[in-house]
Amino acid sequence: MQHTLMELPFAKDALEPMLSQETIEYHYGKHHAGYVKKLNAQVEKDSRLEGKTILELVKSEKGGVFNNAAQVYNHDFYWNCLVPNDQKGPSRTLEDAMVRDFGSVENCMEEFTQTAATLFGSGWTWLSLNMEGKLVVEKTCNANTPIRYGNVPLLTCDVWEHAFYIDYRNDKAAYINKWWELVNWEFVSQNFDQAKKEDKNYIGPCNDNTPVCDYIDELEGGERVST
Ligand SMILES: [Fe+2]
């Protein structure tokens, strides 16, 4: 099975002036496409990977295969988080959860901004729903992604330099500030509703006697990389 580069949900110049067409052409057309191409080359060489979905690869693989599969997933998710001219803000149910877990929508956004701005090196910042059903702001290094350790992503900001260097040079804070104007709150709110509906917080406190706990322990102990 060949993995394919997703279609962008907007025109390449639709996010200007916050993100230029040139940035999209490099970020989507070179970097994102490159991860898809490298993953396909890896799958072609290893029949064990044949037929596995991106999510299955992210959850089961390590090393280079994990890196490419996770970067495909992360970028697919990132592009869906962006939309031109969405000013609606979070849904009422998401807003209520942000107030519950951060005190206010503004506090949640401020924590997200600070987390993104202070991420060392390359990585991602996320608003996620954790396994206790609580909203959390978190960051992951390089290709790592919350689905690897069981959290459900609702929103992400790519803070690899390739996401902003053409438009903002080394001013990551300016990128994050403008990036907020592009957030597709409808998508984020739908992710929240879906996560709640599927009751992702079904895993209670782990002990050493169940396969799922062994799996979670293995993920958290071995592969999770965060700063
Ligand atoms: Fe990226």
Residues whose N, C-alpha, C, O or C-beta is under 5 A from the ligand:
A	BS01	LIG	D158 W160 A163
